[in-house]
Amino acid sequence: MGDIRRHGATGTLVCNDDWQVESATPAVARLLGDGAPGDIAGRSIESVLPVDIADRLTVRVADAAAGDHVTVEEYLPAAQRWVECRAVAEDGERLVEIRDVTEWAQRVHELETARTNLSLLSQHAELISELLGAVVTATTPEEIQRAAARRLSDSALFELAWVGDWAADREGLTVRAAAGSEALLDAIRETDGLGPERRALETGEPAVVRELADDESVPVPVRKAAFANGIQASAAVALSYGETNFGVLGLYTARPATLDGSGLAGIETLGEVIGFVLYATRQRQATETATYRELVLAVGPRAGPLARLAHATGTTLELAGTATVGTELLLAYVALDGGDAETVCEHARADDAVERATVIENPEDGGLCELRLGGDSGLRRLAELGGTVRSAHLDPDGGTITVDVSPDTDVRGLLDRLTDAVSDVRLQATRTRERPAKTTAAVEEVLEEELTDRQRASLKAAYEAGYFDSPRQSTAAEIAESMAVTAPTFSYHLRAAQAKLLTACFD
């Protein structure tokens, strides 16, 4: 008994056998936020301590052997602190020691949070690795969506995973693939996915709901189904590549901590991974299928930087070719029918959607310009959406763009996403075409029949000498010396050979 009196950390209550407080040290009132110590004496223990703490102390002391200590920890909302209450019964008295353990409790919470985040990070890393393995082997967007939903639902993190996209009327979302809680999925279908998934698809930003049952932004049927199935939180993330969304991923979990810190970061990474694979698959479909759809788009003078450029300069522009640069830029090679290339580039540099404009050729009339496009470029957006731009003709009043897409492309959805970036565009015509078979035979034909002896020798020497390695193993001058020709002669034949091979590959 004397030990607890002498070594009490902050405050002590002395009670009689009936748990009536006989005395209290000053620190008790400060800890409990309950007035002066004199106001505590004479009261029952239940009126001094929170009822649940008092009940647990009295029951445990009654069950303990004489002289044995019992301990209860609890958070006091009124005082905004954690306390530890340690009690002992001896010599007809009940002593309760009250200590402020807030700092210790916070450290324990931080440690537990760190452990949880580390575990989630590990689980998400493993999940992303497995998901990559599942989706990269899929050959169609539908297979990718199904594989993603199935693998996410099979994990220990989520009770439901589904992939959606805009319905035909653009008013709601359509479930493209799903796995997990059927009851919750039925509620999502009933409400057309108008909860966090729609917000994520519209904004391109993650939408997180940490208390599904109480969040009024979630449709009532979804909240009821989630509550009935013990599902507490959800997150939705757009499936994006660059600035283009290919749908939305909705995830529902019984463990809200799954959406905290590194967990949410992992979910965003999942969206990026799936979005990129969807983009790559659509690009592959657009170029590898035996048949394809050709779309002819009519554009006005405000439909992107090329149309604005033709209108501003009064020049007719023809697209000579394109090349993608990363996820946000596209190189467009534009031939001029009349006009001056330098003047056209000057106007292009003033357009916010043109990152850079360079004159490639500038004869007296016409020329060729290289434009690095970003921003609201319709050509860049078409490339992101899996289209291959074959040609574009733009005069001061507008023009047309011809683009190839895979035969199963949702043309209406593509146009909706295109007009999110540019205006003044409409579908003029669509037709199905057969793609000419193109195999390695075309390249072999060039090597065997179209290259001159000098061109073939220059190409072979450059390859064997490591000219195409990075870093280069030999310079043009060194190879030319070995071939007993001048460096300009070697470079001329090498460029001619490369041009013939690239024409066979890309035309």
C-alpha positions in Angstrom: 0.0 0.0 0.0 2.8 2.4 0.9 4.5 1.6 -2.4 1.6 3.0 -4.5 1.4 6.1 -2.2 5.1 6.9 -2.5 5.6 6.2 -6.1 2.3 7.3 -7.7 3.3 8.9 -11.0 0.8 11.8 -11.0 -2.2 11.4 -8.8 -3.8 9.1 -6.2 -7.3 8.4 -5.0 -7.9 6.8 -1.6 -11.2 5.0 -1.3 -12.9 2.9 1.5 -14.2 -0.6 1.1 -17.4 0.7 -0.6 -15.3 2.7 -3.1 -16.2 6.1 -1.7 -13.4 8.6 -2.2 -11.8 9.6 1.1 -9.0 11.8 -0.3 -7.4 12.8 -3.6 -4.1 14.4 -4.5 -4.2 17.7 -6.5 -3.1 16.1 -9.8 -6.2 13.9 -9.9 -8.5 16.8 -10.5 -6.2 18.2 -13.2 -6.0 14.8 -15.0 -9.7 14.2 -14.9 -10.7 17.8 -15.5 -13.1 17.6 -12.6 -12.7 20.6 -10.4 -10.7 20.9 -7.1 -9.6 17.9 -5.1 -11.9 18.9 -2.3 -14.8 18.4 -4.6 -13.8 14.8 -5.3 -13.7 13.6 -1.6 -16.9 12.0 -0.5 -18.0 11.0 -4.0 -18.3 7.4 -5.3 -15.7 6.1 -7.6 -18.3 5.9 -10.4 -18.9 9.6 -10.2 -15.2 10.5 -10.3 -13.9 8.2 -13.1 -15.7 7.4 -16.3 -18.3 4.7 -15.6 -16.6 2.0 -17.8 -13.2 2.6 -16.1 -14.7 2.5 -12.6 -16.7 -0.7 -13.4 -13.7 -2.5 -14.7 -11.5 -1.5 -11.8 -14.0 -2.5 -9.1 -14.7 -5.9 -10.8 -11.0 -6.7 -11.3 -10.0 -5.7 -7.8 -12.7 -7.8 -6.4 -11.4 -10.8 -8.3 -7.7 -10.2 -7.5 -5.8 -11.5 -4.5 -5.1 -9.1 -1.7 -2.2 -6.8 -2.6 -2.3 -7.6 -6.3 -2.5 -4.6 -8.7 -4.9 -4.3 -11.6 -4.6 -1.8 -14.5 -7.0 -0.2 -16.9 -6.1 2.1 -19.8 -8.6 4.5 -21.3 -8.9 7.6 -23.4 -10.7 10.5 -21.7 -12.4 12.7 -24.4 -13.1 15.6 -22.0 -9.5 15.8 -20.9 -8.2 14.8 -24.4 -5.6 12.4 -22.9 -4.9 8.8 -22.3 -4.7 7.7 -18.6 -3.6 4.5 -16.9 -5.5 3.7 -13.7 -3.7 1.2 -11.4 -5.7 -0.1 -8.3 -4.9 -2.2 -5.3 -6.9 -3.4 -2.2 -5.2 -3.7 1.1 -5.9 -3.1 4.8 -9.5 -2.1 4.2 -8.6 0.6 1.7 -8.7 0.9 -2.1 -6.0 3.0 -3.7 -6.1 4.1 -7.3 -3.1 5.6 -9.0 -3.8 7.7 -12.2 -1.1 8.4 -14.6 -1.0 10.5 -17.9 0.2 8.0 -20.6 -0.8 10.1 -23.6 2.7 10.4 -25.0 3.3 6.7 -24.7 0.0 5.9 -26.3 0.7 8.2 -29.2 4.1 6.5 -29.8 2.4 3.1 -29.7 -0.2 4.3 -32.2 2.5 5.8 -34.5 4.4 2.5 -34.4 1.2 0.5 -35.2 0.4 2.9 -38.0 4.0 2.5 -39.4 3.7 -1.3 -39.2 0.3 -1.2 -40.9 1.6 1.1 -43.7 4.7 -1.1 -44.2 2.4 -4.2 -44.4 0.1 -2.4 -46.9 3.1 -1.2 -49.0 4.4 -4.8 -49.1 0.9 -6.2 -50.1 0.4 -3.5 -52.7 3.9 -4.1 -54.2 3.1 -7.8 -54.4 -0.3 -7.1 -55.9 1.0 -4.8 -58.5 3.6 -7.3 -59.6 1.0 -10.1 -59.8 -1.5 -7.8 -61.6 1.1 -6.9 -64.2 1.6 -10.5 -64.8 -2.1 -11.0 -65.3 -2.8 -8.0 -67.5 0.2 -8.0 -69.8 -0.7 -11.5 -71.0 -4.2 -10.4 -71.9 -4.8 -9.6 -75.5 -7.9 -7.5 -75.4 -9.1 -4.6 -73.2 -11.9 -6.9 -72.0 -9.5 -9.5 -70.9 -7.4 -6.9 -69.1 -10.4 -5.5 -67.2 -11.5 -9.0 -66.1 -8.0 -10.0 -65.0 -7.6 -6.9 -63.0 -10.9 -7.2 -61.2 -10.4 -10.9 -60.5 -6.9 -10.5 -59.1 -7.8 -7.5 -56.9 -10.9 -9.2 -55.5 -8.8 -12.4 -54.7 -6.4 -10.3 -52.6 -6.8 -9.9 -48.9 -7.4 -6.2 -49.3 -10.7 -5.8 -51.2 -14.2 -7.3 -51.0 -15.2 -6.0 -54.4 -13.3 -4.7 -57.5 -15.0 -3.5 -60.6 -14.0 -1.6 -63.8 -16.5 0.7 -65.4 -16.8 3.3 -68.2 -19.4 5.7 -69.5 -22.7 4.2 -70.7 -23.9 5.1 -74.2 -26.0 8.0 -72.9 -23.1 9.4 -70.8 -25.5 9.7 -67.8 -24.2 6.8 -65.9 -21.5 4.1 -65.8 -21.5 0.6 -67.2 -19.8 -2.3 -65.4 -17.3 -3.7 -67.8 -15.8 -6.3 -65.4 -16.2 -7.1 -61.7 -15.4 -9.7 -59.1 -16.4 -9.9 -55.4 -19.5 -9.0 -53.4 -22.5 -9.7 -55.7 -24.9 -7.8 -53.4 -22.9 -4.6 -53.5 -22.3 -5.0 -57.2 -26.1 -5.2 -57.8 -26.5 -2.0 -55.8 -23.8 -0.3 -57.9 -25.5 -1.4 -61.1 -28.9 -0.2 -59.8 -27.5 3.3 -59.2 -25.5 3.4 -62.5 -22.2 3.8 -60.6 -23.0 7.4 -59.6 -20.9 7.4 -56.5 -17.2 7.9 -56.1 -16.5 6.1 -59.4 -18.3 8.8 -61.4 -16.4 11.6 -59.5 -13.0 9.9 -60.2 -13.8 9.5 -63.9 -15.0 13.1 -64.3 -12.1 14.7 -62.5 -9.3 12.2 -63.1 -8.5 12.4 -59.4 -8.9 9.5 -56.8 -12.2 9.6 -54.9 -12.1 8.1 -51.4 -15.0 7.4 -49.0 -13.8 6.3 -45.6 -17.2 5.8 -44.0 -19.5 4.4 -46.6 -22.5 4.0 -44.3 -22.6 7.7 -43.4 -21.4 9.5 -46.6 -24.4 11.1 -48.3 -22.5 11.4 -51.6 -22.9 7.7 -52.0 -26.2 6.4 -53.3 -28.5 4.9 -50.6 -28.7 1.4 -52.1 -24.9 1.2 -52.2 -24.6 2.4 -48.5 -27.2 -0.1 -47.4 -25.5 -3.0 -49.2 -22.1 -2.0 -47.9 -23.3 -1.9 -44.3 -25.1 -5.2 -44.6 -21.9 -6.9 -45.9 -19.5 -5.3 -43.4 -17.8 -3.1 -46.1 -16.7 0.2 -44.7 -14.7 2.2 -47.2 -14.1 2.6 -50.9 -11.8 4.2 -53.4 -12.1 4.9 -57.1 -9.3 5.8 -59.4 -9.3 6.7 -63.1 -7.5 4.3 -65.5 -5.4 6.8 -67.2 -2.5 7.2 -69.6 -1.3 10.7 -70.1 -4.3 12.9 -69.8 -6.7 10.4 -71.2 -9.0 8.1 -69.0 -9.9 4.7 -70.3 -12.4 4.0 -67.5 -12.5 3.8 -63.7 -11.5 1.2 -61.1 -13.8 0.9 -58.1 -12.5 -0.8 -54.9 -14.4 -1.7 -51.7 -12.9 -2.9 -48.5 -13.8 -3.9 -44.9 -10.5 -2.4 -43.7 -10.5 1.4 -44.0 -6.7 1.4 -43.2 -6.2 -0.1 -46.7 -6.9 3.4 -48.1 -4.5 5.3 -45.9 -1.0 6.6 -46.7 0.9 4.2 -48.9 -2.3 2.2 -49.4 -3.9 5.0 -51.4 -0.7 5.6 -53.3 -0.6 1.9 -54.2 -4.2 2.2 -55.6 -3.2 5.2 -57.7 -0.3 3.2 -59.1 -2.7 0.3 -59.9 -4.8 2.8 -62.0 -1.7 4.0 -63.8 -0.6 0.5 -64.6 -3.9 -0.7 -65.9 -4.4 2.5 -67.8 -1.0 2.1 -69.6 -1.7 -1.5 -70.5 -5.1 -0.6 -71.9 -3.5 2.1 -74.0 -0.8 -0.2 -75.2 -3.3 -2.9 -76.1 -5.5 -0.6 -78.1 -2.4 0.7 -79.9 -1.4 -2.8 -80.8 -4.9 -3.7 -81.9 -5.0 -0.7 -84.1 -1.9 -1.8 -86.0 -2.0 -5.6 -85.9 -5.6 -6.5 -86.8 -6.3 -7.7 -90.4 -9.2 -5.3 -90.6 -9.5 -1.8 -89.2 -11.9 1.1 -89.0 -11.1 4.3 -90.8 -12.6 7.4 -89.3 -12.7 10.7 -91.2 -13.1 13.6 -88.9 -14.2 17.0 -90.2 -12.5 19.8 -88.2 -13.1 23.5 -88.1 -10.6 26.3 -87.8 -10.5 26.1 -84.0 -9.9 22.3 -83.7 -6.4 22.2 -82.3 -3.1 23.9 -83.0 -2.7 22.8 -86.7 -6.2 24.1 -87.6 -5.6 27.3 -85.8 -2.2 27.6 -87.5 -3.7 27.1 -91.0 -6.4 29.7 -90.3 -4.0 32.3 -88.8 -1.4 32.1 -91.6 -3.8 31.4 -94.5 -1.7 28.4 -95.4 -2.8 24.9 -96.4 -1.0 22.2 -94.2 -0.6 18.5 -94.9 0.5 16.1 -92.2 3.6 14.3 -93.4 4.0 12.0 -90.4 4.0 11.8 -86.6 6.1 10.4 -83.7 5.0 10.0 -80.1 7.3 11.4 -77.3 6.5 10.0 -73.9 3.0 10.3 -72.6 2.3 14.0 -73.1 3.9 15.1 -76.4 3.7 14.3 -80.1 6.0 15.3 -82.9 4.1 16.4 -86.1 5.8 16.9 -89.4 3.8 19.4 -91.4 4.3 20.1 -95.1 3.2 23.5 -96.4 1.3 24.0 -99.6 2.5 27.6 -100.3 3.4 30.0 -97.6 6.7 30.4 -95.7 8.0 27.8 -93.2 9.6 30.4 -90.9 6.4 32.5 -90.7 4.4 29.4 -89.9 6.8 28.4 -87.1 6.7 31.9 -85.7 2.9 31.6 -85.4 3.1 28.1 -84.0 5.5 29.2 -81.2 2.8 31.6 -80.0 0.2 28.8 -79.6 0.0 27.3 -76.0 -0.4 23.8 -77.4 2.9 23.9 -79.3 5.9 23.2 -77.2 8.5 23.8 -80.0 8.4 24.6 -83.7 11.4 24.0 -86.0 11.9 24.6 -89.7 13.1 21.4 -91.4 13.0 22.7 -95.0 12.4 26.2 -96.2 12.4 26.7 -100.0 11.0 29.8 -101.6 7.5 28.4 -101.5 6.3 25.7 -99.1 8.6 23.8 -96.8 8.5 21.3 -93.9 8.1 22.1 -90.2 8.5 20.0 -87.1 5.9 20.8 -84.3 6.2 19.4 -80.8 2.5 19.2 -79.7 1.0 19.1 -76.2 -1.9 20.7 -74.5 -5.2 20.5 -76.4 -3.8 18.8 -79.5 -6.3 16.6 -81.1 -3.6 14.5 -82.8 -2.0 13.8 -79.4 -5.3 12.8 -77.9 -6.1 10.5 -80.8 -2.8 8.8 -80.3 -3.5 8.3 -76.6 -6.9 6.8 -77.5 -5.2 4.1 -79.6 -5.7 5.7 -83.0 -3.2 5.9 -85.8 -3.4 9.2 -87.7 -2.9 8.5 -91.3 -3.4 11.9 -92.8 -4.5 15.4 -92.1 -5.4 18.2 -94.6 -6.0 21.6 -93.1 -6.7 24.8 -95.0 -7.7 28.2 -93.5 -11.4 27.2 -93.1 -10.8 23.7 -91.6 -10.2 20.3 -93.1 -10.2 16.6 -92.4 -8.2 14.1 -90.3 -8.1 10.4 -91.2 -7.4 8.0 -88.3 -7.3 4.2 -88.1 -8.7 2.4 -85.1 -9.2 -1.2 -84.2 -12.6 -2.6 -85.4 -14.1 -3.0 -81.9 -13.4 0.6 -80.9 -16.2 2.5 -79.2 -16.3 5.3 -81.7 -18.8 7.4 -79.7 -16.7 7.1 -76.6 -13.6 8.0 -78.6 -15.3 11.1 -80.0 -16.5 12.1 -76.5 -13.0 11.9 -75.1 -11.5 13.7 -78.1 -13.9 16.6 -77.7 -13.0 16.8 -74.1 -9.7 18.1 -75.4 -10.6 20.0 -78.6 -13.8 21.5 -80.0 -15.1 21.9 -83.5 -14.7 18.2 -84.5 -17.3 15.9 -85.9 -17.4 12.4 -87.5 -17.7 12.8 -91.2 -17.4 9.2 -92.3 -16.4 5.7 -91.1 -15.6 2.6 -93.1 -14.0 -0.8 -92.5 -10.9 -1.6 -94.5 -8.6 -4.5 -95.0 -5.0 -4.0 -93.8 -2.3 -5.2 -96.3 -0.3 -8.1 -94.9 3.1 -6.8 -93.7 5.7 -9.3 -92.5 9.4 -9.5 -92.4 9.3 -10.5 -96.0 8.9 -6.8 -96.9 12.2 -6.0 -95.1 13.9 -9.0 -96.6 12.8 -7.8 -100.1 14.4 -4.4 -99.5 17.6 -6.0 -98.3 17.9 -8.4 -101.2 16.5 -6.4 -104.1 16.3 -2.7 -103.4 19.6 -1.9 -101.6 22.6 -1.2 -103.8 25.9 -3.0 -103.0 27.3 0.2 -101.5 24.2 0.7 -99.3 24.1 -2.9 -98.1 27.9 -2.8 -97.3 27.6 0.5 -95.4 24.6 -0.8 -93.4 26.4 -4.1 -92.6 29.6 -2.4 -91.6 27.8 0.1 -89.4 26.0 -2.7 -87.6 29.0 -4.9 -87.1 31.2 -2.0 -85.9 28.7 -1.0 -83.2 27.6 2.2 -84.8 24.0 1.7 -83.6 25.0 0.8 -80.1 24.6 3.2 -77.2 27.2 4.4 -76.6 28.6 4.0 -80.1 31.5 1.7 -80.5 32.7 3.3 -83.8 32.2 6.7 -85.4 31.2 7.3 -89.0 34.7 8.5 -89.8 36.3 5.3 -88.4 34.0 3.1 -90.5 34.5 5.1 -93.6 38.2 4.8 -93.2 37.9 1.0 -92.9 35.8 1.0 -96.1 38.3 3.2 -97.9 35.7 5.9 -98.6 35.1 9.4 -97.4 32.9 10.0 -94.3 30.3 11.9 -96.4 30.1 9.0 -98.9 29.6 6.5 -96.1 26.9 8.6 -94.4 25.1 9.1 -97.7 24.9 5.4 -98.4 23.9 4.6 -94.8 21.1 7.1 -94.8 19.8 5.8 -98.1 19.7 2.2 -96.8 18.0 3.3 -93.6 15.4 5.3 -95.5 14.5 2.3 -97.7 14.1 0.0 -94.7 12.1 2.4 -92.7 9.8 3.0 -95.7 9.1 -0.7 -95.8 8.3 -0.7 -92.1 6.1 2.4 -91.7 4.5 3.1 -95.1 
